Amino acid sequence: MRALYTAASGLTAQQTRLDVISHNMANLNTVGFKEKQSQFAEMLRSEFTQPDEFQLQGRASAAGLRIGNGSYAAHLGQIFSQGSIQTTGNNTDLAVQGEGFFTIGIPSNGSGSPYQTAFTRSGNFHVDGNGMLVTDEGYPLLNQSGQPIRLPAGVDGQSMSVKTDGQILADSGNGPAYVDTVNLVLVRNPEENLQEVGDNLYRIAPGTNYNPLNDSLGKLTQKSDLDRIGTIRQGALEMANVDLAKEMADLMEVQRAYQINARSVATIDTMMGLANNLRS
């Protein structure tokens, strides 16, 4: 039975890895998508004691017999590396060249503030009926004060320009005029400090005593931090950081590993059937 459970744990682990790979490949063309990665660990081993006579002089290994019990998916993380930048020519499309995140206002669930701050690398914004720059889901892009960015009346997205530092200028007929500034933040250790909430958005992970808003572009002073947070490029989008060739290679590896574990289960079942027949 131990061998059956060990092989079954391998099937479960490989199924989890297959789901992650499939998710990455399905989001190959998703703007700002970050590759997910599954990490596995060994289950607790079983240890059997041995009589003292097994502890012979000169023995290098520890006494006792240790038997593995399989593996399990210990952690599902994300890789926040830079994706490729694709030029679109659309003025409301913004891409971050660096490690910075846009800040987005999502419903606050009755916390007293109309918005809860979320973070994203997806910059495919558009102007809604109220003149606000919003995501495809209708969530507003926030400025450095945590308020939605709203264009002046009569100004559409195609007549605005965004500088590399996030300053928005709009031309309503009297020349370019300052409108607002896009808030860009440097999230330190995003793998640990951010939690995915869907729609390519992230929020601060529960129990994290860190506020990324303290590391916004307007508050950073160290040159190393300014270099890391990067700049905004207008008329372009950051694509997914998924490497299709790598995912295909991983997919074939998972298929073979899954096949081996499935054959192990079948072989163990056959052996258990033979053992039962011998008893009868």
N, C-alpha and C positions, 0 to 999 in steps of 0.2 A: 504493500500500500504506500510505503514511503516513496518509492520510485514513481508511482502514479501521480502523487501529489506534486512531486518535483517537476515532472514533465508538464503537468497542468499549469503550474506557476509560470513555466516558460512560455506556454501558449498565451496566457493572460498578458504577460509582459510584452511579447511580440505583437499582440493585438493592439495594445496601447501605443506602441511605437508606430505601427501601421496607421493608426488613426491620426497621429501627429503628422506623419509624412503626407497623408492624403489631404489634411487640412492645409499644410504649407503649399502643396501643389495646386489646390483649388483657389488659393489666394495669390497666385503668381502675378496676376495683373491688378491686384487691389492696391490702390494708392496708399503709401505710407505703412503698409503691412510689415510687421516684424516677425521673422521666422521663429517658430516654436521649436523647442528641443526637449526631448524626454531624457531623464537621467535615471539609471537603475542601480539598485543596491542588492547585496546578497542577503537573503533571509537569515535569521539566527540559525547557527549550526547546532546540531545535536552532538553532545560529547558523551562518550561511554568510557567509564573507568576500566583500567586493566589491572590484573593482579600484580603484586610486587615483582614476581619473577620475570615480568616483561621489561623491567627497568634494568637492562643489562649494562655492564660496564662499557663505556665508550659510546653509548647511544646518544646521538645528537638531537633527535626529535623529542618533543615533550611526550610524557606518558599519556595514554588515552587515545581513543579513536574518535575523530571528528568527521561528521558526515554533513554535507551541505543539504539544504532543503529548498533550493531554488532561488529565484530572484523576484523582485517586484519593482514597480515604477515608484521611485522615491521622490522625484521632483519633476515638475513640468515648468520649464522656464522659457524665457525669450531672449533672443539675441538682438540687441539694439544697435547693430552696426549700420552704417550709412548705406542706403539703397541708391541705385542709379538715378540720375536726374534727367528727366525727359522734358524737352521744351514743348509747350502747347500753344503759346501765343495768346492765351486768354489772360487778361489783366487780373482777374480775380483768383487765378491759380498761383499759389505761393509754395515755395520749397525751401527747406532749411538745409543749408550746406554746413554741417557741423553736428553737434550733439543736442542742440536746443529743441524745445517743445513749444508748440502753440498752446495757449490757454483757451479753453472752451467753457461756456456756461451751460450746465445741465440742471434740470429741476432739482431743487434742494430738499425735497420731501419734508417741507414744513419746519426747517431749521431756523426760520426767522429771516433769512436772506433769500431773495428770489432765485439766486443762482448758487450752485455748488461748482467749484472749479475742477475741471477735468483737463487732461493733457493729451495731445495728439501730435503725430507727425504728418498726418494727412492734411494737405493744404488745398484741396479742391473745394474752394468756397464759392458762393454766389451771393448776389444781392436780393433780399426778399422784398415783399411789398412795403415794408416799413423802412426800407433803406439800410437795413443792417446786413453786415457780412455774416453769413451763416454757413453751416455745414450742410451736407445733403439731407441730414435728418432734421434740419431747422434749428440746431443749437448755435447760439451767437458766438462769434470770435470776440475775445475780451481784450481791452486795452490795459495799460499798466496800472490803472486804478480799479481793475476788476469789473468794469462796466462794458456793455456791448458797444462795439464800434458801429457808428451810424453815419452814413454819408449825408451831406447836405441835400436839401430838396433840389431836384432837377439834375442831380449828378448820378450817373450810372457807373457800373463797374468798369466800363471800357474807357472812361475819361479820368480815371484815377491812376496814380502811380505810387509805388511802394519802394522806398529806399532800402538799402541793405541793412540799415539799423532799425527798420520797421516803421519809419515815419511815412504816413499816408498823406499825399498831396492830391487835391482834386481841382479840376478846372471847370468852373461854372460859367465861363465866358469872360472873366476878368483876369485870367492868368492863374497859374497854380497857387493854391492856398493850402496852408497846413490844416489837416482835419483831425488826425489822431495818431497814436502810435501803437502798433501791434506789440503785445506783450510776449516776449520770448524768454523762456526760463531754462536754466541748466539744471536738470535733475541728476543729482549725484547718486551713483549706484542704482540705476533704475530697475535692475533685475530684482532688487530686494525692496525698494521703496515704492514701487508702483504696482497696482493691481488692475488687471483688465476688467472693464465693465461692459464691453461690447461696442459695436459700431466704430471700432478702431480707436476707442477712447480708453484712457487710464485715469485712475485716481490714486490718492495716497493710500498705501496699504494700511489696514487696521493695525493699531499698536505701534505705528511708526512715529517716533518723536522727531520728525524732520518735516520742514515746510519748504518745498521747492520755490515758493513765491519769494522767499528771501534771497534766492539766487537768480532773480530776473535780470534781464540785460541792463536795465537802468541802475541796478544796485551793485553790479560786479565791478571790482576795481583792479583785481589781479590780471595781468596780461595773459597768464596761462589760462585763466577761466574765460576771458574774452575770446581767446583763440579757440577754446573748446566749444563754446556756445554757438559759434558760427555766425553766418549772415543769412538774410532772406533774399531769395531770388524770385523776382516776379515773372509771371508768364511761363512757369515751369512747375513740374510736380516730381516728388520723390516716389519712385516706384518701390515695389516690394524688394526686400533684400534676400529673396529666395534664390538659391542656385539650383536650377532645374536639373543640371547634370548630376550634381551631388544627391539630390532627392531621388533621382531615378536609380542611382547606384545603391543608395540606402534601401530603396524599395525592393530591389532584387535580393539584397542581403537579408532583409526581414522575411521575404517569402521563403528563402532557403532555411532560415532558422525556424520558422513556423512549421515548415514541412518536416524538419528533423524531429521537433517536439511532438508533432502529430503522429509520426511513425513510432516514436517511443511509447506513446500512449497505446497504440495498437499492439505493439510487441508485448508490452506489460500485460495487457488484457489477455492476449493469447497465452502467455506463461501462467497467468492466474487461472485461466480455464483448464490448462493441462494439470496444474496442481490440484484443482478441485476434482478432476476426473480420476486422478491417482488415489485420492482419499476414498472415492466411492468404489 
